[in-house]
Amino acid sequence: MKKKPIKYARRGFFAALTVFAAVLVAEEPGKPASASGPVYVLNIDGTIDPVIAKYVADAFAEAKEENAAAVVIRLDTPGGLLDATRDIIQQILNAPMPAIVYVSPRGSRAASAGVFITVASDVAAMAPETHLGAAHPVSLGGNPFMPAKPADPEKNGKEDEGRSVMEEKIVSDTAAYARTLASAKGRNADWVEKAVRESLSLTSTEALEKNVVDMLAEDETDLFKKLSPRDIKKNEKVFRIDFEKARMVRFEMGRLRQVLHVLANPNVAYLLLMLGFYALIYEFATPGIGLGAAAGLISLVMAFFALQVLPLSYAGLALLLAGMTLMAMELFVVSHGLLMVGGTLCFIAGSLLLFESPEPYFRVSLEIIGGTAVASLAFLVFVVKKILAVRVMASITGKEALVGQIGEARPDGMVFVHGEYWEAESAAPLSPGQKVRVVEVMGNRLRVEKV
């Protein structure tokens, strides 16, 4: 009878050992785990800015709540802000599910910031006739008219005289970041680093041959077909997803977010700023129903929203506002053109320095700056000429308008001038019907002379 407790304890020990071993086998890192959740699909189209970064963050947050099996990002971008790009990459790297980046449709590109997003993905795919590359960073505050010279490989690592020390630091930091991402995902880290340092680019076929991307896919259907038998590794886990049978969830940007993304364009922000400022000038110059004030305030609110998500230079903004103020003052102060010329120069300088990025898609177009400056100057010249003409014009209302008017003498000592009867005095006697000219207005009496 005393052996039964020992027997039961032994059985319990072996049972617990069996359960523990089963748990270990089930959680073996190299064993694929099937995922049956939905697959989220989102589109990144256009420059990478904070609006896009927030859109991606919201998509991954919802995908996590819904236990999504994977997230697919359709990418077509010329590049964007490095800070916003890093935010997107953090979402990709820290997501509990695989992230697939697909450069599509045909004719799309993953340039500059798009290279980092592509190499950071768990699966990188490209459609035919697409390309990626040219990931060389630009230093904020760089002069867009004096770009830095490319690095000279013959100097064996020595600092190129065409580059500033600050730019060299930015390039080195960005190259290390790109190499880290590519190495972690088993991609061609050497080429990715060259894409940063030497602005190299690849077609979709070349990218596949050089192990920069994992596959080519004709379209989304072809992509899911090629992914379905594939084991995707991420964070020491292996995922096996049947993309062909999975439920697809299209995570759209929404109308409001699309509008905000359009507004986060330097040219749009610049034009809204101009429109708002001139609408307020119109309102102050011609008080009325408030249409100018309403349009101006709405335009300025939208402009300042766009400015807060763009690499704004406060010095450039101050010069721009000072230039517009000086030009507007010409309407109220006679400076013989000095305020107009000074305002125009400040206006052009502020427009050129408004955004701290020499990247073309984060600068105001030179054509728009030139057109706006010429239109503003022409408008001011036209208005100032009209104002000066009005100031030297004789009065046509009030008592002052009577001076110089021709009237007719009446028998009772009155004169009929401008449709009214006035008492009059003259140095010479006047006969009835005599034509007279008004010389001076003295209260209710007129001094006249014979014509």
Buried (B, 14 or more C-beta within 10 A) or exposed (E): EEEEEEEEEEEEEEEEEEEEEEEEEEEEEEEEEEBEBBBBBBBBEBBBBBBBBBBBBBBBEBBBEEEBBBBBBBBBBBBBBBEBBBBBBBBBBEBEBBBBBBBBBEEBBBBBBBBBBBBBBBBBBBBBEBBBBBBBBBBBEBEBEEEBEEBEEEEEEEEBEEBBEEBBEBBEEBBEBBBBBBBEBEBBBEBBBBBBBBBBBBBBBBBBEBBBBBBBBBBBEBBBBBBBEBEBBBEEBBBBBBBEEBEEBEBEBEEEBBBBBEBBBBBBBBBBBBBBBBBBBBBBEEEEEEEBBEBBBBBBEBBBBBBEBBBBBEBBBEBBBBBBBBBBBBBEEEBEEEBBBBBBBBBBBBBBBBBBBBBEBBBBEEEBBEEBBEEBBEEBEEEBEEEEEEEEEEEEEEBEBBBEBEBBBBEEEBBBBEEEEBEBBBEEEBEEEBEBBBBEBEEEEBBBEBE
